[in-house]
C-alpha cells in the first residue's frame, strides 16, 4: 500500500521513518517543541511515520492510518 501513497503537496515518494528519527521526534514531543504544519504542538507520541523522499516532511501514522494532510505534516530540519 505504501507504494500507492505520495506527498499530497509535492507528490514525492514516501518511505517509512526509521526508529532513530521517530525517537528524536518523540523526544521533541515530550519537550513540547514539535509542531505540525498548522503550528499546533504535537502531544501524541509517534509510533510510525511516513517520510517524504527529500527528508523535509514527515506525515504521522495514527492507529495504522496515514494522516496525509499537508497541515498535519511535520517539517523537519
N, C-alpha and C positions, 0 to 999 in steps of 0.2 A: 504494500500500500504506500510506503514511503516514496517509491518511485513516481507515484501519481501526484504527489504534493510539490508545490513550489512556493516561493515567497510571494505573497499577494501584492507586494509593492514593486519588486524588481523582476519577478519571475525566475529568480535564480534557484538552482538546485538546493535542496535541504539535506542535511545529514544529522544523525543522532549526535547529541552533545556527549562528550566523554565525561567520565566520573570526575576528573580533575577540575574541569570547567564548572560542573554543577556544584562541586564542593566550594569553589571560590565564590560563586554566586550566592550560595546558601549562607556563607559567612557574611556577605554584604547584606543579605536579607535580615539576618539575626541582628546586625548592627543598625538596621533601619536606613541603609544608604543605597538601596537599589530601587529604581523606578521603572515603570513601563513607559510606552510611547506617549501616554496621556499625561505623564508627570506624576502619576499616583504611586505612592510607596507600595511595594510588593511585600506582603506579610506571610504568604503561604510558601513553605519550603518547596523547592523544585526537585521532583524525583526523576523527571525526564524533560528534555527539551530538544527542539529542532534548530540546528544552527544553519544559518544562511551560508552559502558557498564562500562568500567573501569574509566570513567570520565577524561581521559587524552587527548582526542582529540574531537574537535567539527567540524563538516562539515557544512558550511553555506548553507542556503536555499535562493536562489536568484530568485525573481519573481515566487515563488511557485515551483521552480525546485531545488532539492537537488544537490549540487555540490560534487559529490562523487569521487574526485580525491585526492590521497594521498598528493600531493603537495599543494592543496588548503585547507587541514585540518589545524585547528588552535590548536597548542599544548597548553594545559592548565597546570598550576602548575609549 
